[in-house]
């Protein structure tokens, strides 16, 4: 949690600078208010714990009304706040940006998971490393809150041999051979392939996971059929990736793949609309 507090403090400092000159000019010192964060549309909420922690860091009392990962409707109150007016307004935009972005990712992930599992109850919908620099932890957490799988957080999580690795070493088989020679037994090996033949080569060479990258539905179906004919389908995890979104995810899921990964949930999700409203002025806090 200490690392997360550091992130939150840096986010707040980025927006606050040397102080909120508007609030300092307009609002007297020591004004105590009650406020609330309200949903302006339906979705899956995320970032509640982070927002709560940030407000507590600046001395604001917080009561959360919903939990991360819950479905919310327009008009629902997410949290109630009580404390110094200047402090609440100084943190307002930072908190809303964080929650709106995370909730947008969680909401879109939930939509994709729900649609994919209508036709394949076991499929995992995963994110990718197409994340915002400095914001990956929060986007990956939002994916999980939406019912998805975060996939790799960093390059050291998994050996993932991609097309450029293969171009440099010459073949799928050679890349896997080198990985097996040098990698720890604890690391799974995934290989990105672009054709049914490359997929077969990867599995025969000992890949644990194959990523069928930018393959058409027809080629994915052909790849799975080919692996079944060679008695290899159950020996490998099949992931499909590349250009997958709400319009086509059901087609890929119906083929019986194990994982569908998509950068769509992090680079193209619409932020969930939230607002912070002052609802009551309590008092002028006594000066010490």
Residue, then its C-alpha position, 0 to 999 in steps of 0.5 A: x500500500x505504501x507504493x500506491x500511496x506514493x502514486x496517489x500523492x504524485x498524482x495529486x501533486x501533479x494537479x495541485x502544483x503550489x496550491x489551488x489558487x481558485x479555492x484559496x481566493x474564493x473560499x475562506x479557510x476552515x470551511x467544513x462541508x459534506x460532499x458526495x461522489x455520484x454516478x452519472x451513468x451505469x457501469x462497473x465501479x473501480x478505484x473506490x479504495x484508491x479514492x478513499x485512501x487519497x482523501x484520507x491522506x489529506x484528512x477527509x472523512x470518507x464513507x464508501x457506499x459501494x465496493x470496487x467491482x460492483x455494478x452501479x446505476x446512474x444516480x448511485x452515490x459512490x462515497x460520502x465525504x466530510x472535511x475541509x472544503x479547500x482540501x476536497x476541491x483540491x483533490x476533486x479532479x485527481x480523484x475523479x480522473x482516477x475513478x472514471x478511467x478505472x471504472x471505464x476499463x472495468x465496465x468495458x472489460x465486464x461487457x466483453x467478458x459477459x459477451x464472450x462467456x455467452x458462447x464459451x463459459x470457460x474463456x478468459x478475457x485478458x488485457x495486454x501491456x498496451x497501458x498508459x505509462x505510469x498507470x499500469x497497476x490501476x488499469x490492470x486492477x480495473x481489468x480484474x475488477x471487471x472480471x478479466x485477467x490482467x495478463x502480463x504486468x511486466x516483461x519479467x512475468x512470462x517468456x513471450x516470443x513475438x514476431x520480431x524475436x523470431x525474425x532475429x533468430x530465424x524460426x519459431x523452433x529455434x526461438x523456443x529452443x533458446x528460451x528453454x535452454x536459458x529460462x527458469x523452469x518456473x517461466x512458461x513459454x508463450x509464442x506469437x504465431x501468425x499461421x496454422x503451420x507456425x502454431x503447429x511448429x510452436x506446440x511441437x517445439x514445446x510452447x506452453x501457450x500459443x498466441x494466434x495473432x491477428x488471425x481471422x476466425x477461419x484461420x483460428x478454426x483451422x489451427x484448432x482443427x489441425x492441433x486436434x488432428x495431431x492430438x495436441x489441442x489439450x497440450x497447449x493453451x490457445x490465446x487469440x489476440x489482435x483487433x478483437x472488440x465487442x463486435x467480434x469477440x463472440x465469434x472468436x470465443x465460440x471456437x473454444x479458445x482458452x484466452x482472448x486478449x485485447x488492448x481495447x479495454x485499456x486504450x479505447x475504453x470510455x471513462x465512466x462519468x462521475x461527479x463530485x457534488x458539495x451537498x452541505x456546508x457544515x461550519x467554519x472550523x475553529x482556528x487553533 
